[in-house]
Amino acid sequence: MLARPPIAPLRPFVRLLWAGFTPLESARPGREHVLPTGHMHLALRWGGPPLQLLLPGAAPHGGEAWSPGPAVVGGARAGYYAKQAGTHGWSVGAQFEPGAAGALLRTSAADLAERHIPLADLCGPGAEAELMERLQAQHDPAACLQVLERWLLARMATQVRGLHPAVAAALASLHGGAAVQQAVQASGLSHRHLIARFRDATGLAPKQHARVLRLQLALAGLQTPGRPAAGMAADTGFADQAHFTREFRALTGVTPTDWLRAAPAQRNHVRVG
């Protein structure tokens, strides 16, 4: 899998690009929990099965699954979702920054939150078909990423507006470790008005975003060699170890011990079956 930051003009709205190919003989299908990151994403697949989202309790190959298609936009989520992973074929995608929904997709991130939406529903069937055709003509991941970058640049609004200053201030405050009320104060808006603007840009309310940020801090801590899991609660702002375990399981679908046992190569993608 090739992963890299985008070219400079896209960096205000695109955090990361990825592309890779899994041959049929290397495929290991199974159930995976995808953990919340606070970001939206775009994912495109071909040469194998499309994305299969699994309902709670569904077996990896059972009937309790559905596919939003080969080209999908995933909104920001406050908790995990389950999908079938390890299948063969090509996978190309992008992880978006706050504000990307308006700049690249001409919609509000709040309308995409907690959902997977076919790209054609947002950009039109013609735009999706053109992108998929260009990607399928490529033969290596680097070339696929260049195609995706050109497509995203063409999608960028002519008059691009950055984040509302209040949202930018609140995000900076939360990422600096501040409490939600401090972030509200930093924004200069009322709590109600900030929630509306924050959800429009990110898809989540400030409290939800802070909860996901705390999870990501805990995951980074669990990944640190030699750092004891027992001290993670206090280090990441949880009341006690029981609170940490409950919150971790609510957001990920697994316990911290389960996550450590799974030893995921990518911390936000945990194989559970």
C-alpha positions as CSV (number, residue, x, y, z in Angstrom):
1,M,0.0,0.0,0.0
2,L,1.3,3.4,-1.0
3,A,0.3,6.3,1.3
4,R,1.4,9.9,1.1
5,P,0.3,13.5,1.7
6,P,-1.3,15.2,-1.3
7,I,0.2,17.9,-3.5
8,A,0.3,21.4,-1.9
9,P,-2.8,22.9,-3.4
10,L,-4.9,20.1,-1.9
11,R,-3.4,20.1,1.6
12,P,-6.0,22.5,3.2
13,F,-8.7,19.9,2.4
14,V,-7.0,16.5,1.9
15,R,-4.9,14.9,4.7
16,L,-3.7,11.7,3.1
17,L,-3.9,9.7,-0.1
18,W,-3.5,5.9,-0.5
19,A,-3.5,3.3,-3.2
20,G,-2.7,-0.4,-3.3
21,F,-3.5,-3.7,-5.0
22,T,-4.1,-7.1,-3.3
23,P,-3.8,-10.2,-5.6
24,L,-6.4,-12.9,-5.2
25,E,-3.9,-15.4,-3.8
26,S,-3.0,-12.9,-1.0
27,A,-6.5,-12.1,0.0
28,R,-7.6,-13.0,3.5
29,P,-11.3,-11.9,3.9
30,G,-12.6,-11.2,7.3
31,R,-14.5,-8.8,9.6
32,E,-12.8,-5.5,10.5
33,H,-13.8,-2.7,12.7
34,V,-12.9,0.7,11.3
35,L,-12.4,3.2,14.2
36,P,-13.5,6.8,14.2
37,T,-10.8,9.4,13.3
38,G,-12.8,12.6,13.0
39,H,-12.2,12.7,9.3
40,M,-14.3,12.0,6.2
41,H,-12.9,9.8,3.4
42,L,-13.3,8.8,-0.2
43,A,-12.7,5.1,-1.2
44,L,-12.7,3.6,-4.7
45,R,-12.4,-0.1,-5.5
46,W,-12.2,-2.2,-8.6
47,G,-10.9,-5.6,-9.8
48,G,-12.5,-7.3,-6.8
49,P,-15.6,-7.0,-4.7
50,P,-16.9,-3.6,-3.7
51,L,-17.0,-2.3,-0.2
52,Q,-19.2,-4.5,2.0
53,L,-20.5,-2.9,5.2
54,L,-21.5,-5.4,7.9
55,L,-24.4,-4.9,10.2
56,P,-23.8,-5.5,14.0
57,G,-23.4,-9.3,14.6
58,A,-23.2,-10.1,10.9
59,A,-20.8,-12.8,9.8
60,P,-18.1,-11.7,7.3
61,H,-19.7,-13.6,4.4
62,G,-23.3,-13.7,5.7
63,G,-26.4,-12.0,4.4
64,E,-26.3,-9.1,6.9
65,A,-24.2,-6.9,4.7
66,W,-24.7,-4.2,2.0
67,S,-22.6,-2.3,-0.5
68,P,-22.9,1.4,-1.3
69,G,-21.0,0.7,-4.6
70,P,-17.4,0.9,-5.9
71,A,-16.9,4.6,-5.2
72,V,-18.0,5.8,-1.8
73,V,-17.7,8.8,0.5
74,G,-17.7,8.0,4.2
75,G,-18.7,10.7,6.5
76,A,-17.1,11.4,9.9
77,R,-18.3,9.0,12.6
78,A,-18.6,9.2,16.4
79,G,-18.0,5.4,16.7
80,Y,-16.7,2.4,14.7
81,Y,-18.3,0.6,11.8
82,A,-17.7,-2.9,10.5
83,K,-16.8,-4.0,7.0
84,Q,-15.4,-7.0,5.1
85,A,-11.7,-6.5,4.8
86,G,-8.8,-8.4,3.2
87,T,-10.4,-8.9,-0.2
88,H,-8.6,-8.8,-3.5
89,G,-8.5,-6.0,-6.0
90,W,-7.5,-2.3,-6.2
91,S,-8.2,0.3,-3.5
92,V,-7.6,4.0,-3.9
93,G,-8.7,6.8,-1.6
94,A,-8.3,10.0,0.3
95,Q,-8.8,11.1,3.9
96,F,-10.2,14.6,4.1
97,E,-9.6,17.6,6.4
98,P,-12.4,19.6,7.9
99,G,-14.0,21.9,5.3
100,A,-13.5,19.4,2.4
101,A,-17.2,18.6,2.1
102,G,-18.0,22.1,1.0
103,A,-14.8,22.7,-1.1
104,L,-14.7,19.4,-3.0
105,L,-18.2,17.8,-2.7
106,R,-20.4,21.0,-2.6
107,T,-22.2,19.8,0.5
108,S,-22.2,20.0,4.3
109,A,-20.2,17.4,6.3
110,A,-23.2,17.3,8.6
111,D,-25.2,15.7,5.8
112,L,-22.6,13.0,5.3
113,A,-21.9,12.1,9.0
114,E,-22.4,8.5,10.1
115,R,-23.1,7.4,6.5
116,H,-21.6,5.9,3.4
117,I,-22.8,7.6,0.3
118,P,-22.2,6.6,-3.3
119,L,-19.9,9.2,-5.0
120,A,-22.3,9.4,-7.9
121,D,-25.0,10.8,-5.5
122,L,-22.7,13.7,-4.7
123,C,-20.9,14.4,-7.9
124,G,-23.2,12.8,-10.5
125,P,-22.8,9.5,-12.3
126,G,-20.8,11.0,-15.1
127,A,-18.1,12.4,-12.8
128,E,-17.8,9.0,-10.9
129,A,-17.6,7.0,-14.2
130,E,-14.9,9.3,-15.6
131,L,-12.8,9.0,-12.4
132,M,-13.2,5.2,-12.3
133,E,-12.3,4.9,-16.0
134,R,-9.1,6.9,-15.6
135,L,-8.1,4.9,-12.5
136,Q,-8.7,1.6,-14.1
137,A,-6.4,2.6,-17.0
138,Q,-3.4,2.8,-14.5
139,H,-1.1,0.0,-13.6
140,D,0.7,1.2,-10.5
141,P,-0.4,2.9,-7.2
142,A,1.6,6.1,-7.8
143,A,-0.1,6.7,-11.1
144,C,-3.5,6.1,-9.5
145,L,-2.8,8.8,-6.9
146,Q,-1.8,11.3,-9.6
147,V,-5.2,10.6,-11.3
148,L,-7.0,11.1,-8.0
149,E,-5.2,14.4,-7.3
150,R,-6.0,15.8,-10.7
151,W,-9.7,14.9,-10.2
152,L,-9.8,16.5,-6.7
153,L,-8.1,19.6,-8.0
154,A,-10.7,19.9,-10.8
155,R,-13.5,19.5,-8.2
156,M,-12.1,22.3,-6.0
157,A,-14.4,25.3,-5.9
158,T,-13.1,28.2,-7.9
159,Q,-13.7,30.6,-4.9
160,V,-12.3,28.4,-2.2
161,R,-13.1,29.5,1.3
162,G,-11.2,28.1,4.3
163,L,-12.6,27.1,7.6
164,H,-14.7,29.7,9.5
165,P,-12.4,31.3,11.9
166,A,-14.5,30.2,14.9
167,V,-14.3,26.6,13.8
168,A,-10.6,26.8,13.1
169,A,-10.1,28.3,16.6
170,A,-12.2,25.6,18.3
171,L,-10.4,22.8,16.4
172,A,-7.0,24.2,17.4
173,S,-8.1,24.4,21.0
174,L,-9.4,20.9,21.1
175,H,-6.3,19.5,19.4
176,G,-4.3,21.4,22.0
177,G,-5.9,19.4,24.7
178,A,-8.5,22.0,25.9
179,A,-11.9,21.0,27.2
180,V,-15.0,21.6,25.0
181,Q,-16.1,24.7,27.0
182,Q,-12.6,26.2,26.6
183,A,-12.9,25.5,22.8
184,V,-16.3,27.3,22.8
185,Q,-14.8,30.3,24.5
186,A,-11.8,30.3,22.0
187,S,-14.3,30.3,19.1
188,G,-16.0,33.5,20.2
189,L,-19.4,32.0,19.4
190,S,-22.3,30.8,21.5
191,H,-22.2,27.0,22.1
192,R,-25.3,26.5,19.9
193,H,-23.9,28.5,17.0
194,L,-20.5,26.8,17.2
195,I,-22.1,23.4,17.1
196,A,-23.9,24.2,13.9
197,R,-20.8,25.6,12.2
198,F,-18.5,22.9,13.6
199,R,-20.8,20.1,12.3
200,D,-21.1,21.8,8.9
201,A,-17.3,21.6,8.6
202,T,-16.4,18.3,10.3
203,G,-19.6,16.3,10.5
204,L,-19.4,16.0,14.3
205,A,-20.3,18.2,17.2
206,P,-17.4,19.6,19.3
207,K,-18.1,17.1,22.1
208,Q,-18.1,14.2,19.7
209,H,-14.9,15.4,18.1
210,A,-13.2,15.7,21.4
211,R,-14.3,12.2,22.3
212,V,-12.7,10.8,19.1
213,L,-9.5,12.8,19.7
214,R,-9.2,11.3,23.2
215,L,-9.6,7.8,21.7
216,Q,-6.9,8.6,19.1
217,L,-4.5,9.7,21.9
218,A,-5.2,6.4,23.7
219,L,-4.5,4.4,20.6
220,A,-1.3,6.2,20.1
221,G,-0.3,5.4,23.7
222,L,-1.2,1.7,23.3
223,Q,1.0,1.6,20.2
224,T,4.0,3.0,22.2
225,P,6.4,0.2,23.0
226,G,6.9,-0.3,26.8
227,R,4.1,2.0,27.8
228,P,1.8,0.1,30.2
229,A,-1.8,0.0,29.3
230,A,-2.8,0.3,33.0
231,G,-1.6,3.9,33.1
232,M,-3.4,5.0,29.9
233,A,-6.6,6.2,31.7
234,A,-4.9,9.0,33.6
235,D,-2.6,9.9,30.8
236,T,-5.4,10.5,28.3
237,G,-8.0,12.2,30.5
238,F,-10.3,9.4,31.7
239,A,-11.6,9.3,35.2
240,D,-10.3,5.8,35.9
241,Q,-9.4,2.5,34.3
242,A,-13.1,1.3,34.2
243,H,-14.1,4.6,32.5
244,F,-11.3,4.1,29.9
245,T,-12.3,0.5,29.1
246,R,-16.0,1.4,28.8
247,E,-15.3,4.3,26.5
248,F,-12.8,2.4,24.4
249,R,-15.2,-0.4,23.9
250,A,-18.1,1.9,23.0
251,L,-16.1,3.6,20.3
252,T,-14.2,0.6,18.9
253,G,-16.3,-2.4,19.6
254,V,-13.4,-4.1,21.3
255,T,-11.6,-3.8,24.7
256,P,-8.1,-2.3,25.0
257,T,-6.8,-5.9,25.7
258,D,-8.6,-7.2,22.5
259,W,-7.0,-4.3,20.5
260,L,-3.5,-5.1,21.8
261,R,-4.0,-8.8,21.1
262,A,-5.1,-8.0,17.5
263,A,-1.9,-5.9,17.1
264,P,-3.3,-4.0,14.0
265,A,-0.7,-2.8,11.5
266,Q,-3.0,0.3,11.1
267,R,-4.3,1.3,14.5
268,N,-7.8,2.3,13.2
269,H,-8.4,-1.0,11.3
270,V,-8.9,-3.9,13.7
271,R,-9.5,-7.5,12.5
272,V,-12.1,-9.2,14.6
273,G,-12.9,-12.2,12.6
